[in-house]
């Protein structure tokens, strides 16, 4: 008989099997049409979400700048708001989102590895406690005491239940 029996949470095994969650894990894996649409969207997003695309949009927008200057102040404001900012900032914002997604993936992986290390340490503590339980059980038997088992309850707290009145 052991004094305590550890019951590992079922999430621990599934967590080890899955690994850390990444942005690419969120991609659709449905039917062929859905996968094709996802691939097309990713290709377009990568192309538009690059600084090279932002530079190309900026150069493209500059073609209409001389006409906006000729049109006066309101035409310049309109050109900046409707043409330049929308096209150029679209790409710049997408680049920023890609950087943030990559950083999020790195944080997720780091958190996963930290949690794995913590679980390993907890397992070592459990092994240490099991060794102590075995020793305490042998000592209790030598001096004529019966060990009291400790069982986990559904709330996670522990209760001691005597095995015999003695």
Chimera marker file (.cmm) of the C-alpha trace (Angstrom):
<marker_set name="trace">
<marker id="1" x="0.000" y="0.000" z="0.000" r="1" g="1" b="0" radius="0.5"/>
<marker id="2" x="1.208" y="3.515" z="-0.760" r="1" g="1" b="0" radius="0.5"/>
<marker id="3" x="0.361" y="6.559" z="1.294" r="1" g="1" b="0" radius="0.5"/>
<marker id="4" x="-0.509" y="8.626" z="-1.769" r="1" g="1" b="0" radius="0.5"/>
<marker id="5" x="-1.372" y="7.803" z="-5.358" r="1" g="1" b="0" radius="0.5"/>
<marker id="6" x="-0.939" y="10.585" z="-7.908" r="1" g="1" b="0" radius="0.5"/>
<marker id="7" x="-3.538" y="10.791" z="-10.669" r="1" g="1" b="0" radius="0.5"/>
<marker id="8" x="-2.115" y="12.912" z="-13.528" r="1" g="1" b="0" radius="0.5"/>
<marker id="9" x="-4.501" y="15.293" z="-15.269" r="1" g="1" b="0" radius="0.5"/>
<marker id="10" x="-5.528" y="13.973" z="-18.725" r="1" g="1" b="0" radius="0.5"/>
<marker id="11" x="-4.566" y="17.286" z="-20.351" r="1" g="1" b="0" radius="0.5"/>
<marker id="12" x="-0.869" y="16.611" z="-19.665" r="1" g="1" b="0" radius="0.5"/>
<marker id="13" x="-0.634" y="13.734" z="-22.152" r="1" g="1" b="0" radius="0.5"/>
<marker id="14" x="-2.586" y="15.563" z="-24.862" r="1" g="1" b="0" radius="0.5"/>
<marker id="15" x="-0.489" y="18.705" z="-24.327" r="1" g="1" b="0" radius="0.5"/>
<marker id="16" x="2.727" y="16.777" z="-24.921" r="1" g="1" b="0" radius="0.5"/>
<marker id="17" x="1.285" y="15.200" z="-28.062" r="1" g="1" b="0" radius="0.5"/>
<marker id="18" x="0.104" y="18.511" z="-29.574" r="1" g="1" b="0" radius="0.5"/>
<marker id="19" x="3.014" y="20.840" z="-28.828" r="1" g="1" b="0" radius="0.5"/>
<marker id="20" x="2.709" y="24.631" z="-28.815" r="1" g="1" b="0" radius="0.5"/>
<marker id="21" x="-0.029" y="26.305" z="-30.854" r="1" g="1" b="0" radius="0.5"/>
<marker id="22" x="1.209" y="28.340" z="-33.821" r="1" g="1" b="0" radius="0.5"/>
<marker id="23" x="-0.482" y="30.656" z="-36.290" r="1" g="1" b="0" radius="0.5"/>
<marker id="24" x="-0.141" y="28.080" z="-39.081" r="1" g="1" b="0" radius="0.5"/>
<marker id="25" x="-2.085" y="25.586" z="-36.952" r="1" g="1" b="0" radius="0.5"/>
<marker id="26" x="-5.148" y="27.782" z="-37.419" r="1" g="1" b="0" radius="0.5"/>
<marker id="27" x="-5.236" y="27.305" z="-41.208" r="1" g="1" b="0" radius="0.5"/>
<marker id="28" x="-8.265" y="25.570" z="-42.683" r="1" g="1" b="0" radius="0.5"/>
<marker id="29" x="-7.774" y="21.872" z="-43.389" r="1" g="1" b="0" radius="0.5"/>
<marker id="30" x="-11.263" y="21.211" z="-44.813" r="1" g="1" b="0" radius="0.5"/>
<marker id="31" x="-12.155" y="20.133" z="-48.336" r="1" g="1" b="0" radius="0.5"/>
<marker id="32" x="-10.067" y="20.787" z="-51.476" r="1" g="1" b="0" radius="0.5"/>
<marker id="33" x="-11.817" y="24.073" z="-52.316" r="1" g="1" b="0" radius="0.5"/>
<marker id="34" x="-11.285" y="25.431" z="-48.802" r="1" g="1" b="0" radius="0.5"/>
<marker id="35" x="-7.612" y="24.406" z="-48.825" r="1" g="1" b="0" radius="0.5"/>
<marker id="36" x="-7.133" y="26.016" z="-52.268" r="1" g="1" b="0" radius="0.5"/>
<marker id="37" x="-8.798" y="29.249" z="-51.123" r="1" g="1" b="0" radius="0.5"/>
<marker id="38" x="-6.625" y="29.286" z="-48.016" r="1" g="1" b="0" radius="0.5"/>
<marker id="39" x="-3.455" y="28.817" z="-50.087" r="1" g="1" b="0" radius="0.5"/>
<marker id="40" x="-4.443" y="31.616" z="-52.514" r="1" g="1" b="0" radius="0.5"/>
<marker id="41" x="-5.229" y="33.930" z="-49.595" r="1" g="1" b="0" radius="0.5"/>
<marker id="42" x="-1.878" y="33.158" z="-47.961" r="1" g="1" b="0" radius="0.5"/>
<marker id="43" x="0.066" y="33.797" z="-51.190" r="1" g="1" b="0" radius="0.5"/>
<marker id="44" x="-1.714" y="37.120" z="-51.751" r="1" g="1" b="0" radius="0.5"/>
<marker id="45" x="-1.322" y="38.114" z="-48.099" r="1" g="1" b="0" radius="0.5"/>
<marker id="46" x="2.400" y="37.351" z="-48.170" r="1" g="1" b="0" radius="0.5"/>
<marker id="47" x="2.840" y="39.347" z="-51.385" r="1" g="1" b="0" radius="0.5"/>
<marker id="48" x="0.805" y="42.365" z="-50.286" r="1" g="1" b="0" radius="0.5"/>
<marker id="49" x="2.123" y="42.116" z="-46.725" r="1" g="1" b="0" radius="0.5"/>
<marker id="50" x="5.718" y="42.832" z="-47.712" r="1" g="1" b="0" radius="0.5"/>
<marker id="51" x="7.709" y="46.028" z="-47.574" r="1" g="1" b="0" radius="0.5"/>
<marker id="52" x="8.534" y="45.574" z="-51.268" r="1" g="1" b="0" radius="0.5"/>
<marker id="53" x="4.841" y="45.788" z="-52.048" r="1" g="1" b="0" radius="0.5"/>
<marker id="54" x="4.569" y="48.897" z="-49.869" r="1" g="1" b="0" radius="0.5"/>
<marker id="55" x="7.433" y="50.467" z="-51.847" r="1" g="1" b="0" radius="0.5"/>
<marker id="56" x="5.760" y="49.485" z="-55.134" r="1" g="1" b="0" radius="0.5"/>
<marker id="57" x="2.444" y="50.983" z="-54.006" r="1" g="1" b="0" radius="0.5"/>
<marker id="58" x="4.222" y="54.176" z="-52.942" r="1" g="1" b="0" radius="0.5"/>
<marker id="59" x="5.914" y="54.499" z="-56.348" r="1" g="1" b="0" radius="0.5"/>
<marker id="60" x="2.627" y="53.720" z="-58.106" r="1" g="1" b="0" radius="0.5"/>
<marker id="61" x="0.828" y="56.382" z="-56.054" r="1" g="1" b="0" radius="0.5"/>
<marker id="62" x="3.478" y="58.967" z="-56.896" r="1" g="1" b="0" radius="0.5"/>
<marker id="63" x="2.365" y="58.764" z="-60.548" r="1" g="1" b="0" radius="0.5"/>
<marker id="64" x="-0.845" y="60.639" z="-59.673" r="1" g="1" b="0" radius="0.5"/>
<marker id="65" x="0.810" y="63.123" z="-57.292" r="1" g="1" b="0" radius="0.5"/>
<marker id="66" x="1.503" y="65.813" z="-59.958" r="1" g="1" b="0" radius="0.5"/>
<marker id="67" x="-2.205" y="65.906" z="-60.876" r="1" g="1" b="0" radius="0.5"/>
<marker id="68" x="-3.123" y="66.159" z="-57.187" r="1" g="1" b="0" radius="0.5"/>
<marker id="69" x="-0.704" y="69.081" z="-56.755" r="1" g="1" b="0" radius="0.5"/>
<marker id="70" x="-2.287" y="70.860" z="-59.744" r="1" g="1" b="0" radius="0.5"/>
<marker id="71" x="-5.741" y="70.337" z="-58.219" r="1" g="1" b="0" radius="0.5"/>
<marker id="72" x="-4.924" y="72.322" z="-55.063" r="1" g="1" b="0" radius="0.5"/>
<marker id="73" x="-5.037" y="71.630" z="-51.353" r="1" g="1" b="0" radius="0.5"/>
<marker id="74" x="-8.229" y="69.581" z="-51.317" r="1" g="1" b="0" radius="0.5"/>
<marker id="75" x="-6.935" y="67.357" z="-54.128" r="1" g="1" b="0" radius="0.5"/>
<marker id="76" x="-3.658" y="66.809" z="-52.224" r="1" g="1" b="0" radius="0.5"/>
<marker id="77" x="-5.545" y="65.903" z="-49.038" r="1" g="1" b="0" radius="0.5"/>
<marker id="78" x="-7.785" y="63.582" z="-51.038" r="1" g="1" b="0" radius="0.5"/>
<marker id="79" x="-4.761" y="61.984" z="-52.747" r="1" g="1" b="0" radius="0.5"/>
<marker id="80" x="-2.981" y="61.408" z="-49.428" r="1" g="1" b="0" radius="0.5"/>
<marker id="81" x="-6.063" y="60.004" z="-47.667" r="1" g="1" b="0" radius="0.5"/>
<marker id="82" x="-7.614" y="57.979" z="-50.464" r="1" g="1" b="0" radius="0.5"/>
<marker id="83" x="-4.625" y="56.853" z="-52.446" r="1" g="1" b="0" radius="0.5"/>
<marker id="84" x="-1.327" y="56.970" z="-50.637" r="1" g="1" b="0" radius="0.5"/>
<marker id="85" x="-2.314" y="56.072" z="-47.074" r="1" g="1" b="0" radius="0.5"/>
<marker id="86" x="-4.730" y="53.310" z="-48.024" r="1" g="1" b="0" radius="0.5"/>
<marker id="87" x="-2.392" y="51.484" z="-50.372" r="1" g="1" b="0" radius="0.5"/>
<marker id="88" x="0.920" y="51.999" z="-48.617" r="1" g="1" b="0" radius="0.5"/>
<marker id="89" x="-0.270" y="51.627" z="-45.035" r="1" g="1" b="0" radius="0.5"/>
<marker id="90" x="-2.139" y="48.448" z="-45.955" r="1" g="1" b="0" radius="0.5"/>
<marker id="91" x="1.140" y="46.711" z="-46.738" r="1" g="1" b="0" radius="0.5"/>
<marker id="92" x="3.017" y="48.255" z="-43.815" r="1" g="1" b="0" radius="0.5"/>
<marker id="93" x="0.312" y="47.182" z="-41.349" r="1" g="1" b="0" radius="0.5"/>
<marker id="94" x="0.349" y="43.653" z="-42.760" r="1" g="1" b="0" radius="0.5"/>
<marker id="95" x="4.135" y="43.482" z="-42.338" r="1" g="1" b="0" radius="0.5"/>
<marker id="96" x="3.689" y="44.549" z="-38.711" r="1" g="1" b="0" radius="0.5"/>
<marker id="97" x="1.040" y="41.887" z="-38.170" r="1" g="1" b="0" radius="0.5"/>
<marker id="98" x="3.355" y="39.236" z="-39.621" r="1" g="1" b="0" radius="0.5"/>
<marker id="99" x="6.110" y="40.321" z="-37.229" r="1" g="1" b="0" radius="0.5"/>
<marker id="100" x="3.673" y="40.200" z="-34.309" r="1" g="1" b="0" radius="0.5"/>
<marker id="101" x="2.422" y="36.738" z="-35.343" r="1" g="1" b="0" radius="0.5"/>
<marker id="102" x="5.990" y="35.418" z="-35.472" r="1" g="1" b="0" radius="0.5"/>
<marker id="103" x="6.685" y="36.904" z="-32.030" r="1" g="1" b="0" radius="0.5"/>
<marker id="104" x="3.472" y="35.323" z="-30.739" r="1" g="1" b="0" radius="0.5"/>
<marker id="105" x="4.598" y="31.928" z="-32.052" r="1" g="1" b="0" radius="0.5"/>
<marker id="106" x="7.958" y="32.337" z="-30.289" r="1" g="1" b="0" radius="0.5"/>
<marker id="107" x="6.208" y="33.284" z="-27.029" r="1" g="1" b="0" radius="0.5"/>
<marker id="108" x="3.876" y="30.298" z="-27.382" r="1" g="1" b="0" radius="0.5"/>
<marker id="109" x="6.805" y="27.932" z="-27.898" r="1" g="1" b="0" radius="0.5"/>
<marker id="110" x="8.693" y="29.440" z="-24.944" r="1" g="1" b="0" radius="0.5"/>
<marker id="111" x="5.632" y="29.107" z="-22.693" r="1" g="1" b="0" radius="0.5"/>
<marker id="112" x="5.174" y="25.520" z="-23.850" r="1" g="1" b="0" radius="0.5"/>
<marker id="113" x="8.789" y="24.668" z="-23.026" r="1" g="1" b="0" radius="0.5"/>
<marker id="114" x="8.546" y="26.448" z="-19.647" r="1" g="1" b="0" radius="0.5"/>
<marker id="115" x="5.409" y="24.475" z="-18.808" r="1" g="1" b="0" radius="0.5"/>
<marker id="116" x="7.116" y="21.245" z="-19.899" r="1" g="1" b="0" radius="0.5"/>
<marker id="117" x="10.079" y="22.027" z="-17.656" r="1" g="1" b="0" radius="0.5"/>
<marker id="118" x="7.762" y="22.815" z="-14.731" r="1" g="1" b="0" radius="0.5"/>
<marker id="119" x="5.885" y="19.547" z="-15.260" r="1" g="1" b="0" radius="0.5"/>
<marker id="120" x="9.193" y="17.673" z="-15.333" r="1" g="1" b="0" radius="0.5"/>
<marker id="121" x="10.221" y="19.287" z="-12.046" r="1" g="1" b="0" radius="0.5"/>
<marker id="122" x="6.851" y="18.437" z="-10.488" r="1" g="1" b="0" radius="0.5"/>
<marker id="123" x="7.290" y="14.822" z="-11.619" r="1" g="1" b="0" radius="0.5"/>
<marker id="124" x="10.693" y="14.787" z="-9.906" r="1" g="1" b="0" radius="0.5"/>
<marker id="125" x="9.116" y="16.102" z="-6.693" r="1" g="1" b="0" radius="0.5"/>
<marker id="126" x="6.423" y="13.422" z="-6.962" r="1" g="1" b="0" radius="0.5"/>
<marker id="127" x="9.091" y="10.735" z="-7.349" r="1" g="1" b="0" radius="0.5"/>
<marker id="128" x="10.940" y="12.141" z="-4.339" r="1" g="1" b="0" radius="0.5"/>
<marker id="129" x="7.733" y="12.102" z="-2.299" r="1" g="1" b="0" radius="0.5"/>
<marker id="130" x="6.991" y="8.531" z="-3.423" r="1" g="1" b="0" radius="0.5"/>
<marker id="131" x="10.434" y="7.479" z="-2.192" r="1" g="1" b="0" radius="0.5"/>
<marker id="132" x="9.763" y="9.219" z="1.117" r="1" g="1" b="0" radius="0.5"/>
<marker id="133" x="6.352" y="7.532" z="1.343" r="1" g="1" b="0" radius="0.5"/>
<marker id="134" x="7.984" y="4.138" z="0.862" r="1" g="1" b="0" radius="0.5"/>
<marker id="135" x="10.515" y="4.888" z="3.581" r="1" g="1" b="0" radius="0.5"/>
<marker id="136" x="7.857" y="6.245" z="5.952" r="1" g="1" b="0" radius="0.5"/>
<marker id="137" x="5.719" y="3.168" z="5.319" r="1" g="1" b="0" radius="0.5"/>
<marker id="138" x="8.643" y="0.872" z="6.207" r="1" g="1" b="0" radius="0.5"/>
<marker id="139" x="9.365" y="2.908" z="9.365" r="1" g="1" b="0" radius="0.5"/>
<marker id="140" x="5.684" y="2.851" z="10.353" r="1" g="1" b="0" radius="0.5"/>
<marker id="141" x="5.555" y="-0.928" z="9.886" r="1" g="1" b="0" radius="0.5"/>
<marker id="142" x="8.686" y="-1.414" z="12.030" r="1" g="1" b="0" radius="0.5"/>
<marker id="143" x="7.225" y="0.558" z="14.921" r="1" g="1" b="0" radius="0.5"/>
<marker id="144" x="3.786" y="-1.036" z="14.564" r="1" g="1" b="0" radius="0.5"/>
<marker id="145" x="1.814" y="1.843" z="12.983" r="1" g="1" b="0" radius="0.5"/>
<marker id="146" x="-0.444" y="1.491" z="10.002" r="1" g="1" b="0" radius="0.5"/>
<marker id="147" x="0.006" y="4.303" z="7.441" r="1" g="1" b="0" radius="0.5"/>
<marker id="148" x="-2.985" y="6.477" z="6.631" r="1" g="1" b="0" radius="0.5"/>
<marker id="149" x="-3.564" y="6.737" z="2.869" r="1" g="1" b="0" radius="0.5"/>
<marker id="150" x="-4.211" y="10.147" z="1.336" r="1" g="1" b="0" radius="0.5"/>
<marker id="151" x="-6.563" y="10.288" z="-1.634" r="1" g="1" b="0" radius="0.5"/>
<marker id="152" x="-7.249" y="13.067" z="-4.105" r="1" g="1" b="0" radius="0.5"/>
<marker id="153" x="-10.752" y="14.493" z="-4.143" r="1" g="1" b="0" radius="0.5"/>
<marker id="154" x="-12.553" y="16.029" z="-7.108" r="1" g="1" b="0" radius="0.5"/>
<marker id="155" x="-11.811" y="19.569" z="-5.838" r="1" g="1" b="0" radius="0.5"/>
<marker id="156" x="-8.075" y="18.889" z="-5.839" r="1" g="1" b="0" radius="0.5"/>
<marker id="157" x="-7.757" y="19.078" z="-2.043" r="1" g="1" b="0" radius="0.5"/>
<marker id="158" x="-6.536" y="16.099" z="-0.116" r="1" g="1" b="0" radius="0.5"/>
<marker id="159" x="-8.268" y="14.295" z="2.696" r="1" g="1" b="0" radius="0.5"/>
<marker id="160" x="-6.871" y="11.698" z="5.055" r="1" g="1" b="0" radius="0.5"/>
<marker id="161" x="-8.927" y="8.608" z="5.702" r="1" g="1" b="0" radius="0.5"/>
<marker id="162" x="-7.863" y="6.116" z="8.352" r="1" g="1" b="0" radius="0.5"/>
<marker id="163" x="-7.691" y="2.518" z="7.132" r="1" g="1" b="0" radius="0.5"/>
<marker id="164" x="-8.492" y="1.084" z="10.542" r="1" g="1" b="0" radius="0.5"/>
<marker id="165" x="-9.303" y="2.247" z="14.014" r="1" g="1" b="0" radius="0.5"/>
<marker id="166" x="-6.228" y="1.824" z="15.955" r="1" g="1" b="0" radius="0.5"/>
<link id1="1" id2="2" r="1" g="1" b="0" radius="0.2"/>
<link id1="2" id2="3" r="1" g="1" b="0" radius="0.2"/>
<link id1="3" id2="4" r="1" g="1" b="0" radius="0.2"/>
<link id1="4" id2="5" r="1" g="1" b="0" radius="0.2"/>
<link id1="5" id2="6" r="1" g="1" b="0" radius="0.2"/>
<link id1="6" id2="7" r="1" g="1" b="0" radius="0.2"/>
<link id1="7" id2="8" r="1" g="1" b="0" radius="0.2"/>
<link id1="8" id2="9" r="1" g="1" b="0" radius="0.2"/>
<link id1="9" id2="10" r="1" g="1" b="0" radius="0.2"/>
<link id1="10" id2="11" r="1" g="1" b="0" radius="0.2"/>
<link id1="11" id2="12" r="1" g="1" b="0" radius="0.2"/>
<link id1="12" id2="13" r="1" g="1" b="0" radius="0.2"/>
<link id1="13" id2="14" r="1" g="1" b="0" radius="0.2"/>
<link id1="14" id2="15" r="1" g="1" b="0" radius="0.2"/>
<link id1="15" id2="16" r="1" g="1" b="0" radius="0.2"/>
<link id1="16" id2="17" r="1" g="1" b="0" radius="0.2"/>
<link id1="17" id2="18" r="1" g="1" b="0" radius="0.2"/>
<link id1="18" id2="19" r="1" g="1" b="0" radius="0.2"/>
<link id1="19" id2="20" r="1" g="1" b="0" radius="0.2"/>
<link id1="20" id2="21" r="1" g="1" b="0" radius="0.2"/>
<link id1="21" id2="22" r="1" g="1" b="0" radius="0.2"/>
<link id1="22" id2="23" r="1" g="1" b="0" radius="0.2"/>
<link id1="23" id2="24" r="1" g="1" b="0" radius="0.2"/>
<link id1="24" id2="25" r="1" g="1" b="0" radius="0.2"/>
<link id1="25" id2="26" r="1" g="1" b="0" radius="0.2"/>
<link id1="26" id2="27" r="1" g="1" b="0" radius="0.2"/>
<link id1="27" id2="28" r="1" g="1" b="0" radius="0.2"/>
<link id1="28" id2="29" r="1" g="1" b="0" radius="0.2"/>
<link id1="29" id2="30" r="1" g="1" b="0" radius="0.2"/>
<link id1="30" id2="31" r="1" g="1" b="0" radius="0.2"/>
<link id1="31" id2="32" r="1" g="1" b="0" radius="0.2"/>
<link id1="32" id2="33" r="1" g="1" b="0" radius="0.2"/>
<link id1="33" id2="34" r="1" g="1" b="0" radius="0.2"/>
<link id1="34" id2="35" r="1" g="1" b="0" radius="0.2"/>
<link id1="35" id2="36" r="1" g="1" b="0" radius="0.2"/>
<link id1="36" id2="37" r="1" g="1" b="0" radius="0.2"/>
<link id1="37" id2="38" r="1" g="1" b="0" radius="0.2"/>
<link id1="38" id2="39" r="1" g="1" b="0" radius="0.2"/>
<link id1="39" id2="40" r="1" g="1" b="0" radius="0.2"/>
<link id1="40" id2="41" r="1" g="1" b="0" radius="0.2"/>
<link id1="41" id2="42" r="1" g="1" b="0" radius="0.2"/>
<link id1="42" id2="43" r="1" g="1" b="0" radius="0.2"/>
<link id1="43" id2="44" r="1" g="1" b="0" radius="0.2"/>
<link id1="44" id2="45" r="1" g="1" b="0" radius="0.2"/>
<link id1="45" id2="46" r="1" g="1" b="0" radius="0.2"/>
<link id1="46" id2="47" r="1" g="1" b="0" radius="0.2"/>
<link id1="47" id2="48" r="1" g="1" b="0" radius="0.2"/>
<link id1="48" id2="49" r="1" g="1" b="0" radius="0.2"/>
<link id1="49" id2="50" r="1" g="1" b="0" radius="0.2"/>
<link id1="50" id2="51" r="1" g="1" b="0" radius="0.2"/>
<link id1="51" id2="52" r="1" g="1" b="0" radius="0.2"/>
<link id1="52" id2="53" r="1" g="1" b="0" radius="0.2"/>
<link id1="53" id2="54" r="1" g="1" b="0" radius="0.2"/>
<link id1="54" id2="55" r="1" g="1" b="0" radius="0.2"/>
<link id1="55" id2="56" r="1" g="1" b="0" radius="0.2"/>
<link id1="56" id2="57" r="1" g="1" b="0" radius="0.2"/>
<link id1="57" id2="58" r="1" g="1" b="0" radius="0.2"/>
<link id1="58" id2="59" r="1" g="1" b="0" radius="0.2"/>
<link id1="59" id2="60" r="1" g="1" b="0" radius="0.2"/>
<link id1="60" id2="61" r="1" g="1" b="0" radius="0.2"/>
<link id1="61" id2="62" r="1" g="1" b="0" radius="0.2"/>
<link id1="62" id2="63" r="1" g="1" b="0" radius="0.2"/>
<link id1="63" id2="64" r="1" g="1" b="0" radius="0.2"/>
<link id1="64" id2="65" r="1" g="1" b="0" radius="0.2"/>
<link id1="65" id2="66" r="1" g="1" b="0" radius="0.2"/>
<link id1="66" id2="67" r="1" g="1" b="0" radius="0.2"/>
<link id1="67" id2="68" r="1" g="1" b="0" radius="0.2"/>
<link id1="68" id2="69" r="1" g="1" b="0" radius="0.2"/>
<link id1="69" id2="70" r="1" g="1" b="0" radius="0.2"/>
<link id1="70" id2="71" r="1" g="1" b="0" radius="0.2"/>
<link id1="71" id2="72" r="1" g="1" b="0" radius="0.2"/>
<link id1="72" id2="73" r="1" g="1" b="0" radius="0.2"/>
<link id1="73" id2="74" r="1" g="1" b="0" radius="0.2"/>
<link id1="74" id2="75" r="1" g="1" b="0" radius="0.2"/>
<link id1="75" id2="76" r="1" g="1" b="0" radius="0.2"/>
<link id1="76" id2="77" r="1" g="1" b="0" radius="0.2"/>
<link id1="77" id2="78" r="1" g="1" b="0" radius="0.2"/>
<link id1="78" id2="79" r="1" g="1" b="0" radius="0.2"/>
<link id1="79" id2="80" r="1" g="1" b="0" radius="0.2"/>
<link id1="80" id2="81" r="1" g="1" b="0" radius="0.2"/>
<link id1="81" id2="82" r="1" g="1" b="0" radius="0.2"/>
<link id1="82" id2="83" r="1" g="1" b="0" radius="0.2"/>
<link id1="83" id2="84" r="1" g="1" b="0" radius="0.2"/>
<link id1="84" id2="85" r="1" g="1" b="0" radius="0.2"/>
<link id1="85" id2="86" r="1" g="1" b="0" radius="0.2"/>
<link id1="86" id2="87" r="1" g="1" b="0" radius="0.2"/>
<link id1="87" id2="88" r="1" g="1" b="0" radius="0.2"/>
<link id1="88" id2="89" r="1" g="1" b="0" radius="0.2"/>
<link id1="89" id2="90" r="1" g="1" b="0" radius="0.2"/>
<link id1="90" id2="91" r="1" g="1" b="0" radius="0.2"/>
<link id1="91" id2="92" r="1" g="1" b="0" radius="0.2"/>
<link id1="92" id2="93" r="1" g="1" b="0" radius="0.2"/>
<link id1="93" id2="94" r="1" g="1" b="0" radius="0.2"/>
<link id1="94" id2="95" r="1" g="1" b="0" radius="0.2"/>
<link id1="95" id2="96" r="1" g="1" b="0" radius="0.2"/>
<link id1="96" id2="97" r="1" g="1" b="0" radius="0.2"/>
<link id1="97" id2="98" r="1" g="1" b="0" radius="0.2"/>
<link id1="98" id2="99" r="1" g="1" b="0" radius="0.2"/>
<link id1="99" id2="100" r="1" g="1" b="0" radius="0.2"/>
<link id1="100" id2="101" r="1" g="1" b="0" radius="0.2"/>
<link id1="101" id2="102" r="1" g="1" b="0" radius="0.2"/>
<link id1="102" id2="103" r="1" g="1" b="0" radius="0.2"/>
<link id1="103" id2="104" r="1" g="1" b="0" radius="0.2"/>
<link id1="104" id2="105" r="1" g="1" b="0" radius="0.2"/>
<link id1="105" id2="106" r="1" g="1" b="0" radius="0.2"/>
<link id1="106" id2="107" r="1" g="1" b="0" radius="0.2"/>
<link id1="107" id2="108" r="1" g="1" b="0" radius="0.2"/>
<link id1="108" id2="109" r="1" g="1" b="0" radius="0.2"/>
<link id1="109" id2="110" r="1" g="1" b="0" radius="0.2"/>
<link id1="110" id2="111" r="1" g="1" b="0" radius="0.2"/>
<link id1="111" id2="112" r="1" g="1" b="0" radius="0.2"/>
<link id1="112" id2="113" r="1" g="1" b="0" radius="0.2"/>
<link id1="113" id2="114" r="1" g="1" b="0" radius="0.2"/>
<link id1="114" id2="115" r="1" g="1" b="0" radius="0.2"/>
<link id1="115" id2="116" r="1" g="1" b="0" radius="0.2"/>
<link id1="116" id2="117" r="1" g="1" b="0" radius="0.2"/>
<link id1="117" id2="118" r="1" g="1" b="0" radius="0.2"/>
<link id1="118" id2="119" r="1" g="1" b="0" radius="0.2"/>
<link id1="119" id2="120" r="1" g="1" b="0" radius="0.2"/>
<link id1="120" id2="121" r="1" g="1" b="0" radius="0.2"/>
<link id1="121" id2="122" r="1" g="1" b="0" radius="0.2"/>
<link id1="122" id2="123" r="1" g="1" b="0" radius="0.2"/>
<link id1="123" id2="124" r="1" g="1" b="0" radius="0.2"/>
<link id1="124" id2="125" r="1" g="1" b="0" radius="0.2"/>
<link id1="125" id2="126" r="1" g="1" b="0" radius="0.2"/>
<link id1="126" id2="127" r="1" g="1" b="0" radius="0.2"/>
<link id1="127" id2="128" r="1" g="1" b="0" radius="0.2"/>
<link id1="128" id2="129" r="1" g="1" b="0" radius="0.2"/>
<link id1="129" id2="130" r="1" g="1" b="0" radius="0.2"/>
<link id1="130" id2="131" r="1" g="1" b="0" radius="0.2"/>
<link id1="131" id2="132" r="1" g="1" b="0" radius="0.2"/>
<link id1="132" id2="133" r="1" g="1" b="0" radius="0.2"/>
<link id1="133" id2="134" r="1" g="1" b="0" radius="0.2"/>
<link id1="134" id2="135" r="1" g="1" b="0" radius="0.2"/>
<link id1="135" id2="136" r="1" g="1" b="0" radius="0.2"/>
<link id1="136" id2="137" r="1" g="1" b="0" radius="0.2"/>
<link id1="137" id2="138" r="1" g="1" b="0" radius="0.2"/>
<link id1="138" id2="139" r="1" g="1" b="0" radius="0.2"/>
<link id1="139" id2="140" r="1" g="1" b="0" radius="0.2"/>
<link id1="140" id2="141" r="1" g="1" b="0" radius="0.2"/>
<link id1="141" id2="142" r="1" g="1" b="0" radius="0.2"/>
<link id1="142" id2="143" r="1" g="1" b="0" radius="0.2"/>
<link id1="143" id2="144" r="1" g="1" b="0" radius="0.2"/>
<link id1="144" id2="145" r="1" g="1" b="0" radius="0.2"/>
<link id1="145" id2="146" r="1" g="1" b="0" radius="0.2"/>
<link id1="146" id2="147" r="1" g="1" b="0" radius="0.2"/>
<link id1="147" id2="148" r="1" g="1" b="0" radius="0.2"/>
<link id1="148" id2="149" r="1" g="1" b="0" radius="0.2"/>
<link id1="149" id2="150" r="1" g="1" b="0" radius="0.2"/>
<link id1="150" id2="151" r="1" g="1" b="0" radius="0.2"/>
<link id1="151" id2="152" r="1" g="1" b="0" radius="0.2"/>
<link id1="152" id2="153" r="1" g="1" b="0" radius="0.2"/>
<link id1="153" id2="154" r="1" g="1" b="0" radius="0.2"/>
<link id1="154" id2="155" r="1" g="1" b="0" radius="0.2"/>
<link id1="155" id2="156" r="1" g="1" b="0" radius="0.2"/>
<link id1="156" id2="157" r="1" g="1" b="0" radius="0.2"/>
<link id1="157" id2="158" r="1" g="1" b="0" radius="0.2"/>
<link id1="158" id2="159" r="1" g="1" b="0" radius="0.2"/>
<link id1="159" id2="160" r="1" g="1" b="0" radius="0.2"/>
<link id1="160" id2="161" r="1" g="1" b="0" radius="0.2"/>
<link id1="161" id2="162" r="1" g="1" b="0" radius="0.2"/>
<link id1="162" id2="163" r="1" g="1" b="0" radius="0.2"/>
<link id1="163" id2="164" r="1" g="1" b="0" radius="0.2"/>
<link id1="164" id2="165" r="1" g="1" b="0" radius="0.2"/>
<link id1="165" id2="166" r="1" g="1" b="0" radius="0.2"/>
</marker_set>
